[in-house]
Structure formats: C-alpha cells, structure tokens
Amino acid sequence: VAVLDSGGAVESSSAGLWRPILTSAVVRDAARGGSSTWAIWGGRLWVVAAAPVISDSAGAPSVGTVVVATVVNATFAQAIARATGSQIAFIMGGKVVAVTNPAILPLVATVAGAPAGRVGAVGAVGGYSGAQQTLPLAGARASVIVAEARAPIVAAQRQLLRGTALAALGALVVAVAIALILARQVIKPLSSLTGAADAIAGGDLQRRVAVSQVKRDEVNELGQAFNDMAEQVAGAHETLRQAAIRDGLTGLLNQREFFRRLEQE
C-alpha cells in the first residue's frame, strides 16, 4: 500500500513497493475516479488498484492517491476462492503461478491450452469443470481458470432433468385429459352428426342426434340445427310422396298407387 501526494510524490509506502508500480498508468489515471489493472513486474503477476483522495471541499481536486498492489500468489488466490466459492488457478506464460487446490491441475492443463481470447475453452477433467479467462495484459499472456466441482453440477442437472420429466409427465396427463374431454364433448357429438347425415342420405329420414336441453355450447346448437334440418327434409319428402300418389283435385289415390297397393295386397 502507498499514499501519494497530488504531485505523485510518495507520502508513505509499504516496504518493497516498486517504483514501476507507483509510476504506472493506472496510478496516473487514478485522479479520474479510480481504476485497476493487471501487470507483470519482476517476472511476477500483479494486480494494482488506485483511487484518488478527495478533500472535504465540494468540487475540489484530489489531494493525493491511494495505491494498493498485490502479487498474485497462493494467498491471493485463496482470498479470491473464499469470496467466490470456486477453485482458482492463475497461469502466466503457460505456467501455474498460483492454485487453490492441486486437484484442479489436470483441468488446468487441459483448459490452459485454449487459444488466447476473452474466454477460452470450457473443460471437465478429474471431477471438476472450468473455464479460462484471459487477463488484459499487453505483450504477455496470463489467464485465470475458475473451476467448480462437477458433483453438485451433475446433481443439479439430474434434479433439473427430473423436474423437466415430471413437468412433461404432468403436461402429458393434462393433454390426455383435454383429449378425453374433447372426445366426449366435441368429437363424439360430431361423429354422431356424421352418422346421422349418412343415415339420412341413405333414406332413414327419421334419424336424429341427441341434444341437451340444458347445455348451450356450439356443438349442442349444431346438433339442434341438424335436427331442425332433418325435420324439414322429412316434411318435404312426405309432401313430395303424397303429391306422387294422390290426385291433386280429389285427394284420392291415383291409378299407379292403386295398382301398387293392389299388387302388395
């Protein structure tokens, strides 16, 4: 930790804080509102944060800068792991510089070979799943790998699958119930209408469909309309039949009907 005055001179500093850190761009830019960065100094990976010191006067410029720098090592990685609940490994130049749990090293070896990018490959090795994220460093390559134990993930996946299966089963039961209701309230009456229409077309003019005197849905109204039509067809057929067998003036059976009945007797 170091405290600088408004001119950049060191007011106080922890032992061993390097001059390159105190003169870095992140410190120079601190007066704009604070910033942080990753850096490599002395062959080690650092994280540096700087923030301005503001006086009590409103709108006054900063009177100095507070700089916090820490080298990325096992202690730093453990602190990150406690905050995130994940296992952490830092890679610099293809080598592990800090790791919270040696059990994730097989995963680190697999994921660390991913091409450079903001987020690298996601892998699963040795009971852990993890992803690599490249750190923003100019002229060097460093990355952090975050690993999670696969057992809780697998358990959560299984729980999700069970929940999905139960939801699908519930949806299937509902679908079957709806289908049964449709079959009872819609499909069956429509089939009855179709059968009655076929019967009338075949000459059974007395065929009717069952309708409810209580229900007032569309299918019931359709059935009632069909029965009314069937009554009209039957009435028209009877009118035509009487016109065909009786004399229009006297109403007596005509000759053709007389001989038909005589032959029938």
VEXDREN-2710 file (C-alpha; in Angstrom, 1 decimal):
% VEXDREN-2710
k/r/px/py/pz
1/VAL/0.0/0.0/0.0
2/ALA/1.2/3.5/-0.8
3/VAL/-0.1/7.1/-0.4
4/LEU/1.0/9.7/-2.9
5/ASP/0.5/13.4/-2.7
6/SER/-1.1/15.5/-5.5
7/GLY/2.2/15.7/-7.3
8/GLY/2.8/12.0/-7.3
9/ALA/5.5/12.0/-4.5
10/VAL/5.3/9.2/-2.0
11/GLU/3.9/10.2/1.4
12/SER/4.1/6.7/2.8
13/SER/4.7/3.3/1.4
14/SER/4.8/-0.4/2.4
15/ALA/8.3/-1.8/2.2
16/GLY/9.2/-3.3/-1.2
17/LEU/6.5/-1.4/-3.2
18/TRP/8.3/-0.9/-6.5
19/ARG/8.7/2.4/-8.3
20/PRO/7.3/0.9/-11.6
21/ILE/4.1/0.3/-9.8
22/LEU/3.9/3.9/-8.4
23/THR/4.6/5.4/-11.8
24/SER/2.3/3.0/-13.8
25/ALA/-0.6/4.3/-15.9
26/VAL/-3.2/3.0/-13.5
27/VAL/-1.8/5.3/-10.8
28/ARG/-1.6/8.3/-13.2
29/ASP/-5.2/7.8/-14.2
30/ALA/-6.5/7.4/-10.6
31/ALA/-7.5/11.1/-10.3
32/ARG/-10.2/10.5/-12.9
33/GLY/-12.1/8.3/-10.4
34/GLY/-10.1/5.2/-9.7
35/SER/-9.0/2.2/-11.7
36/SER/-7.4/-1.2/-11.5
37/THR/-5.2/-3.3/-13.8
38/TRP/-3.1/-6.5/-14.1
39/ALA/0.6/-6.1/-14.7
40/ILE/3.9/-8.1/-14.8
41/TRP/6.8/-6.7/-12.9
42/GLY/10.0/-8.6/-11.9
43/GLY/8.7/-11.7/-13.6
44/ARG/5.6/-11.9/-11.3
45/LEU/1.9/-11.2/-11.9
46/TRP/0.4/-8.3/-10.0
47/VAL/-3.0/-6.7/-9.6
48/VAL/-2.9/-3.0/-8.9
49/ALA/-5.7/-0.6/-7.9
50/ALA/-5.5/3.1/-7.4
51/ALA/-8.1/5.7/-6.2
52/PRO/-8.0/9.4/-5.6
53/VAL/-8.0/11.1/-2.2
54/ILE/-10.6/13.9/-2.2
55/SER/-10.8/16.7/0.3
56/ASP/-13.9/17.8/2.2
57/SER/-14.5/20.8/-0.1
58/ALA/-17.1/20.2/-2.8
59/GLY/-15.7/20.1/-6.3
60/ALA/-12.1/20.3/-5.0
61/PRO/-9.4/18.3/-7.0
62/SER/-7.8/15.3/-5.5
63/VAL/-5.1/15.9/-2.9
64/GLY/-3.4/12.6/-3.5
65/THR/-3.7/8.9/-4.4
66/VAL/-4.0/5.6/-2.6
67/VAL/-2.3/2.7/-4.3
68/VAL/-2.9/-0.9/-3.4
69/ALA/-0.8/-3.6/-5.2
70/THR/-0.5/-7.3/-4.5
71/VAL/1.4/-10.0/-6.2
72/VAL/-0.7/-12.9/-7.5
73/ASN/0.3/-15.9/-5.3
74/ALA/-1.4/-18.7/-3.5
75/THR/-2.6/-16.4/-0.7
76/PHE/-4.2/-14.0/-3.2
77/ALA/-5.8/-17.0/-5.0
78/GLN/-7.2/-18.3/-1.7
79/ALA/-8.7/-15.0/-0.9
80/ILE/-10.5/-14.9/-4.3
81/ALA/-11.6/-18.5/-3.8
82/ARG/-13.2/-17.7/-0.4
83/ALA/-15.0/-14.8/-2.0
84/THR/-16.3/-16.8/-4.9
85/GLY/-16.7/-20.3/-3.6
86/SER/-14.7/-21.6/-6.6
87/GLN/-11.3/-23.1/-7.1
88/ILE/-8.9/-20.7/-8.8
89/ALA/-5.7/-21.1/-10.8
90/PHE/-3.6/-18.3/-12.3
91/ILE/-1.5/-19.0/-15.4
92/MET/1.4/-16.8/-16.7
93/GLY/3.5/-17.7/-19.6
94/GLY/2.0/-21.2/-19.7
95/LYS/3.0/-21.9/-16.0
96/VAL/0.8/-22.1/-12.9
97/VAL/1.8/-19.2/-10.6
98/ALA/-1.0/-19.8/-8.0
99/VAL/-3.6/-22.5/-7.4
100/THR/-6.0/-23.0/-4.6
101/ASN/-6.4/-26.8/-4.9
102/PRO/-3.9/-29.2/-6.6
103/ALA/-6.9/-31.4/-7.6
104/ILE/-7.8/-29.0/-10.4
105/LEU/-4.3/-29.1/-12.0
106/PRO/-5.4/-31.8/-14.6
107/LEU/-8.2/-29.5/-15.6
108/VAL/-5.8/-26.6/-15.7
109/ALA/-3.5/-28.5/-18.0
110/THR/-6.4/-29.1/-20.4
111/VAL/-8.1/-25.7/-20.4
112/ALA/-4.9/-23.6/-20.4
113/GLY/-4.1/-24.8/-23.9
114/ALA/-7.1/-23.0/-25.4
115/PRO/-6.4/-20.2/-27.9
116/ALA/-6.0/-16.7/-26.5
117/GLY/-9.2/-14.8/-26.1
118/ARG/-11.5/-13.2/-23.6
119/VAL/-13.0/-16.5/-22.6
120/GLY/-11.2/-19.7/-23.5
121/ALA/-12.3/-23.3/-23.7
122/VAL/-14.6/-24.9/-21.1
123/GLY/-13.5/-28.3/-19.9
124/ALA/-14.3/-31.1/-17.5
125/VAL/-11.5/-33.2/-16.0
126/GLY/-10.9/-35.0/-12.8
127/GLY/-14.2/-34.3/-11.2
128/TYR/-14.1/-30.5/-12.0
129/SER/-15.5/-28.3/-14.7
130/GLY/-14.0/-25.0/-15.5
131/ALA/-13.3/-22.2/-18.0
132/GLN/-10.3/-20.0/-18.8
133/GLN/-10.5/-16.2/-19.0
134/THR/-7.6/-14.2/-20.4
135/LEU/-6.3/-11.3/-18.3
136/PRO/-5.9/-7.9/-20.1
137/LEU/-2.1/-7.7/-20.4
138/ALA/-0.2/-6.0/-23.1
139/GLY/2.7/-8.0/-24.6
140/ALA/2.2/-11.0/-22.3
141/ARG/-0.2/-13.8/-21.8
142/ALA/-1.8/-14.6/-18.4
143/SER/-5.1/-16.0/-17.5
144/VAL/-7.3/-17.2/-14.7
145/ILE/-9.1/-20.6/-14.6
146/VAL/-12.2/-20.9/-12.5
147/ALA/-13.1/-24.5/-11.6
148/GLU/-16.2/-25.9/-10.0
149/ALA/-16.7/-29.4/-8.5
150/ARG/-18.8/-31.4/-11.0
151/ALA/-20.7/-33.5/-8.4
152/PRO/-23.0/-30.6/-7.4
153/ILE/-23.4/-29.6/-11.0
154/VAL/-24.3/-33.2/-12.1
155/ALA/-26.7/-33.4/-9.1
156/ALA/-28.3/-30.1/-10.2
157/GLN/-28.6/-31.4/-13.8
158/ARG/-30.2/-34.6/-12.6
159/GLN/-32.6/-32.6/-10.4
160/LEU/-33.4/-30.4/-13.4
161/LEU/-34.0/-33.4/-15.6
162/ARG/-36.2/-35.0/-13.0
163/GLY/-38.2/-31.7/-12.7
164/THR/-38.4/-31.5/-16.5
165/ALA/-39.6/-35.1/-16.8
166/LEU/-42.2/-34.6/-14.1
167/ALA/-43.4/-31.4/-15.8
168/ALA/-43.5/-33.2/-19.1
169/LEU/-45.5/-36.0/-17.5
170/GLY/-47.9/-33.5/-15.9
171/ALA/-48.3/-31.8/-19.3
172/LEU/-49.0/-35.2/-20.9
173/VAL/-51.6/-36.0/-18.3
174/VAL/-53.3/-32.7/-18.9
175/ALA/-53.1/-33.2/-22.6
176/VAL/-54.7/-36.7/-22.2
177/ALA/-57.4/-35.2/-20.0
178/ILE/-58.1/-32.5/-22.5
179/ALA/-58.2/-35.0/-25.3
180/LEU/-60.8/-37.1/-23.4
181/ILE/-62.9/-34.0/-22.7
182/LEU/-62.7/-33.1/-26.4
183/ALA/-63.6/-36.6/-27.4
184/ARG/-66.6/-36.6/-25.1
185/GLN/-67.8/-33.1/-25.7
186/VAL/-66.8/-32.4/-29.3
187/ILE/-65.6/-35.4/-31.3
188/LYS/-68.3/-37.8/-30.2
189/PRO/-71.2/-35.4/-31.0
190/LEU/-69.5/-34.6/-34.3
191/SER/-69.2/-38.3/-35.1
192/SER/-72.9/-38.7/-34.2
193/LEU/-73.7/-35.9/-36.6
194/THR/-71.7/-37.5/-39.4
195/GLY/-73.5/-40.9/-38.8
196/ALA/-76.9/-39.2/-38.8
197/ALA/-76.1/-37.3/-42.0
198/ASP/-75.1/-40.6/-43.7
199/ALA/-78.3/-42.3/-42.5
200/ILE/-80.5/-39.6/-43.9
201/ALA/-78.6/-39.7/-47.2
202/GLY/-79.3/-43.5/-47.2
203/GLY/-83.1/-42.9/-46.8
204/ASP/-83.6/-43.0/-43.0
205/LEU/-85.4/-39.7/-42.7
206/GLN/-86.3/-40.3/-39.1
207/ARG/-82.7/-40.4/-37.9
208/ARG/-81.9/-37.6/-35.3
209/VAL/-79.0/-36.7/-33.0
210/ALA/-79.2/-36.5/-29.2
211/VAL/-79.2/-32.9/-27.9
212/SER/-79.2/-31.5/-24.4
213/GLN/-81.9/-29.1/-23.2
214/VAL/-79.5/-27.7/-20.6
215/LYS/-76.2/-27.2/-22.4
216/ARG/-75.9/-24.2/-24.7
217/ASP/-72.5/-24.8/-26.3
218/GLU/-71.7/-24.6/-30.1
219/VAL/-71.8/-28.4/-30.6
220/ASN/-75.2/-28.7/-29.0
221/GLU/-76.6/-25.9/-31.1
222/LEU/-75.2/-27.5/-34.2
223/GLY/-77.0/-30.8/-33.2
224/GLN/-80.2/-28.9/-32.7
225/ALA/-79.8/-27.2/-36.1
226/PHE/-79.2/-30.5/-37.7
227/ASN/-82.4/-32.0/-36.2
228/ASP/-84.4/-29.0/-37.4
229/MET/-83.0/-29.5/-40.9
230/ALA/-83.8/-33.2/-40.8
231/GLU/-87.4/-32.4/-39.8
232/GLN/-87.7/-30.0/-42.8
233/VAL/-86.2/-32.7/-45.1
234/ALA/-88.6/-35.3/-43.8
235/GLY/-91.6/-32.9/-44.2
236/ALA/-90.6/-32.0/-47.7
237/HIS/-90.1/-35.7/-48.6
238/GLU/-93.6/-36.5/-47.2
239/THR/-95.1/-33.7/-49.2
240/LEU/-93.5/-35.0/-52.4
241/ARG/-94.6/-38.5/-51.6
242/GLN/-98.2/-37.5/-51.2
243/ALA/-98.1/-35.5/-54.4
244/ALA/-96.8/-38.5/-56.2
245/ILE/-99.5/-41.0/-55.0
246/ARG/-102.7/-38.8/-54.9
247/ASP/-104.8/-36.9/-57.3
248/GLY/-104.3/-33.2/-56.9
249/LEU/-108.0/-32.4/-57.3
250/THR/-109.8/-35.1/-55.3
251/GLY/-107.1/-36.2/-53.0
252/LEU/-107.8/-39.8/-53.8
253/LEU/-105.0/-42.3/-54.6
254/ASN/-104.0/-42.2/-58.2
255/GLN/-104.1/-45.2/-60.6
256/ARG/-100.4/-46.0/-60.1
257/GLU/-100.6/-46.1/-56.3
258/PHE/-103.9/-48.1/-56.5
259/PHE/-102.3/-50.8/-58.5
260/ARG/-99.1/-50.8/-56.4
261/ARG/-101.2/-51.4/-53.3
262/LEU/-103.4/-53.9/-55.0
263/GLU/-100.3/-55.9/-56.0
264/GLN/-99.0/-55.6/-52.5
265/GLU/-102.2/-57.0/-51.0
END
